[in-house]
Amino acid sequence: MIYAGIDVAKDKHDCLIVNSNGKALSKVFTITNNKQGFNELFANLKTHSKDLSKLKVGLEATGHYSNNLLEFLIANDLPTTVINPLHIMTIPGISYRMAAIIIAETGNFVDFDKAEKVLAFAGLEPSVYQSGQLTSTHTKMVKRGSKYLRYALFNAAKYVCYWDEGFKQYLQKKRSEGKPYNIAVSHAAKKLTRVIFHLVKTNQPFISMA
């Protein structure tokens, strides 16, 4: 999957294209806010993937400055989401690249009414098996859902646990319970998902719980 994040301004837009691992596929480039600039962006995107279904574009929500570009992208069948990355970017440790993947994969959470549905979509809910009368819940992640969203949330959680004291304490708590590092991080990723969902839905900035 290829993601394009666009920082919208009045006369020009700054663009960054990354892959599903968050690796930049090109340097940040600037296009003019007109048909010529839009065509330049479209041509650049097609050099990375001729299959438009493998492209996702996120536009910063800045009012009417993005309207013409949004119409152009939709007319050219590019999956596009208008986003406000500030909700996620207020969380220490989340980079613009990871935020772009999270928002693009969830469509800015428009189609989700519960955080648990986001967890299921990301494949972050625990797997469950039954044996006779015993039901056992594993804390490992299931292998379904969006692998791109799962990757972004899991890796973002690692950095958030390093930079935010509240998440750091949460990770330490899970480790003290005897959970291996990756399992503890998966718990932090679930917590992070619920926090991001709440921030986006309530239009609030992040406040550390430490």
C-alpha positions as CSV (number, residue, x, y, z in Angstrom):
1,M,0.0,0.0,0.0
2,I,1.2,3.5,-0.9
3,Y,0.2,6.6,1.2
4,A,0.3,10.2,0.2
5,G,0.0,12.9,2.9
6,I,-0.7,16.4,1.7
7,D,-0.2,19.5,3.8
8,V,-2.7,22.0,2.3
9,A,-2.0,25.8,2.0
10,K,-3.6,28.7,0.0
11,D,-1.3,28.7,-3.0
12,K,0.7,25.4,-2.7
13,H,0.6,22.0,-1.1
14,D,3.5,20.0,0.4
15,C,3.3,16.3,-0.4
16,L,5.0,13.2,1.1
17,I,4.6,9.7,-0.3
18,V,5.4,6.7,2.0
19,N,5.0,2.9,1.8
20,S,3.2,0.7,4.3
21,N,6.3,0.6,6.5
22,G,6.4,4.3,6.8
23,K,9.4,4.6,4.5
24,A,9.5,7.8,2.4
25,L,9.5,6.9,-1.3
26,S,10.5,10.4,-2.3
27,K,11.5,13.7,-0.8
28,V,8.8,16.1,0.2
29,F,7.7,17.9,-2.9
30,T,5.5,21.0,-3.4
31,I,2.7,21.4,-6.0
32,T,0.8,24.5,-6.9
33,N,-2.8,24.7,-6.0
34,N,-4.1,24.5,-9.6
35,K,-4.7,21.9,-12.4
36,Q,-1.0,21.8,-13.3
37,G,0.0,21.0,-9.8
38,F,-2.7,18.4,-9.4
39,N,-1.6,16.6,-12.6
40,E,2.0,16.7,-11.3
41,L,0.9,15.0,-8.1
42,F,-1.2,12.4,-10.0
43,A,1.8,11.6,-12.3
44,N,4.1,11.2,-9.3
45,L,1.6,8.9,-7.5
46,K,1.3,6.6,-10.6
47,T,5.1,6.2,-10.7
48,H,4.8,4.4,-7.4
49,S,1.7,2.3,-8.2
50,K,-0.3,2.0,-11.4
51,D,-3.0,0.2,-9.5
52,L,-4.9,3.1,-7.9
53,S,-6.6,0.8,-5.4
54,K,-3.2,0.4,-3.7
55,L,-3.0,4.2,-3.2
56,K,-4.5,6.2,-0.3
57,V,-4.4,10.0,-0.1
58,G,-4.9,12.0,3.1
59,L,-5.6,15.7,2.8
60,E,-5.2,18.1,5.7
61,A,-8.6,19.6,6.7
62,T,-8.1,23.4,6.0
63,G,-11.4,24.5,4.6
64,H,-11.9,25.7,1.1
65,Y,-8.2,25.6,0.1
66,S,-8.4,21.9,-0.4
67,N,-11.7,21.8,-2.3
68,N,-10.3,21.8,-5.9
69,L,-7.6,19.2,-5.1
70,L,-10.2,17.0,-3.4
71,E,-12.5,17.1,-6.4
72,F,-9.6,16.3,-8.7
73,L,-8.5,13.3,-6.7
74,I,-12.0,11.9,-6.4
75,A,-12.6,12.4,-10.2
76,N,-9.5,10.4,-10.8
77,D,-10.7,7.5,-8.6
78,L,-8.0,8.0,-5.9
79,P,-9.2,6.9,-2.4
80,T,-9.0,10.1,-0.5
81,T,-9.7,11.1,3.1
82,V,-9.9,14.6,4.6
83,I,-8.1,14.5,7.9
84,N,-7.1,16.5,10.9
85,P,-3.8,15.0,12.0
86,L,-3.5,17.3,15.0
87,H,-5.5,14.9,17.1
88,I,-2.9,12.2,16.7
89,M,0.1,14.3,16.4
90,T,-0.5,15.7,19.9
91,I,0.5,12.2,21.2
92,P,4.3,12.1,21.9
93,G,6.1,9.6,19.8
94,I,3.7,9.4,16.9
95,S,5.4,10.6,13.7
96,Y,3.6,12.2,10.8
97,R,4.2,9.0,8.7
98,M,2.5,6.7,11.3
99,A,-0.3,9.2,11.7
100,A,-0.8,9.3,8.0
101,I,-1.1,5.5,7.8
102,I,-3.5,5.3,10.8
103,I,-5.8,8.0,9.4
104,A,-5.7,6.7,5.9
105,E,-6.4,3.1,6.9
106,T,-9.3,4.0,9.2
107,G,-10.7,6.8,7.0
108,N,-10.3,9.1,10.0
109,F,-12.7,6.7,11.9
110,V,-15.7,7.9,10.0
111,D,-17.2,4.4,9.6
112,F,-16.4,3.3,13.2
113,D,-18.8,3.9,16.1
114,K,-16.8,2.0,18.7
115,A,-13.1,1.6,19.4
116,E,-13.5,-2.2,19.6
117,K,-14.5,-2.2,15.9
118,V,-11.2,-0.4,15.1
119,L,-9.3,-3.0,17.1
120,A,-11.1,-5.8,15.2
121,F,-10.3,-4.1,11.9
122,A,-6.7,-3.8,12.8
123,G,-6.5,-7.4,14.0
124,L,-5.5,-6.3,17.5
125,E,-8.3,-8.1,19.4
126,P,-7.0,-11.3,21.2
127,S,-7.6,-14.6,19.6
128,V,-9.8,-17.1,21.4
129,Y,-10.0,-20.9,21.3
130,Q,-12.2,-23.4,23.0
131,S,-11.1,-26.9,24.3
132,G,-13.9,-28.9,25.9
133,Q,-15.3,-26.7,28.7
134,L,-12.2,-24.5,28.8
135,T,-12.1,-21.2,27.0
136,S,-8.7,-19.7,26.6
137,T,-7.9,-16.2,25.5
138,H,-4.5,-15.6,23.9
139,T,-3.0,-12.1,24.0
140,K,-1.3,-12.5,20.7
141,M,-2.7,-10.6,17.8
142,V,-4.9,-12.3,15.2
143,K,-3.8,-12.5,11.6
144,R,-6.7,-10.8,10.0
145,G,-7.8,-7.3,9.4
146,S,-5.6,-4.5,8.0
147,K,-2.0,-5.5,8.3
148,Y,-1.0,-1.9,7.5
149,L,-3.1,-0.4,10.4
150,R,-1.8,-3.2,12.7
151,Y,1.8,-2.4,11.8
152,A,1.3,1.4,12.3
153,L,-0.4,1.0,15.6
154,F,2.0,-1.5,17.0
155,N,5.1,0.5,16.0
156,A,3.6,3.8,17.1
157,A,2.9,2.2,20.5
158,K,6.6,1.4,20.9
159,Y,7.5,5.1,20.5
160,V,4.6,6.4,22.5
161,C,5.6,4.1,25.4
162,Y,9.1,5.6,25.2
163,W,8.1,9.3,25.1
164,D,4.9,9.5,27.1
165,E,5.2,8.8,30.9
166,G,1.7,7.4,31.2
167,F,2.1,4.8,28.5
168,K,5.6,4.0,29.7
169,Q,4.2,3.2,33.1
170,Y,1.5,1.1,31.5
171,L,4.1,-0.9,29.5
172,Q,6.1,-1.4,32.7
173,K,3.0,-2.7,34.5
174,K,2.3,-5.3,31.8
175,R,6.0,-6.3,31.8
176,S,5.8,-6.7,35.6
177,E,2.9,-9.1,35.2
178,G,5.3,-11.4,33.3
179,K,4.2,-10.6,29.8
180,P,6.9,-10.7,27.1
181,Y,7.9,-7.4,25.5
182,N,5.9,-7.8,22.3
183,I,2.8,-8.9,24.1
184,A,3.1,-5.9,26.5
185,V,3.4,-3.6,23.5
186,S,0.3,-5.2,21.9
187,H,-1.6,-4.2,25.0
188,A,-0.2,-0.7,24.7
189,A,-1.3,-0.6,21.1
190,K,-4.8,-1.5,22.0
191,K,-4.8,1.3,24.7
192,L,-3.4,3.7,22.1
193,T,-6.1,2.8,19.6
194,R,-8.8,3.6,22.2
195,V,-7.1,6.9,23.0
196,I,-6.8,8.0,19.3
197,F,-10.4,7.0,18.7
198,H,-11.6,9.1,21.6
199,L,-9.5,12.1,20.6
200,V,-10.8,12.1,17.0
201,K,-14.4,11.5,17.9
202,T,-14.4,14.2,20.6
203,N,-12.1,16.7,18.8
204,Q,-9.8,16.9,21.8
205,P,-6.0,17.1,22.1
206,F,-4.0,14.4,23.9
207,I,-3.4,14.9,27.7
208,S,-1.0,12.5,29.3
209,M,-2.3,10.5,32.2
210,A,1.0,10.4,34.0
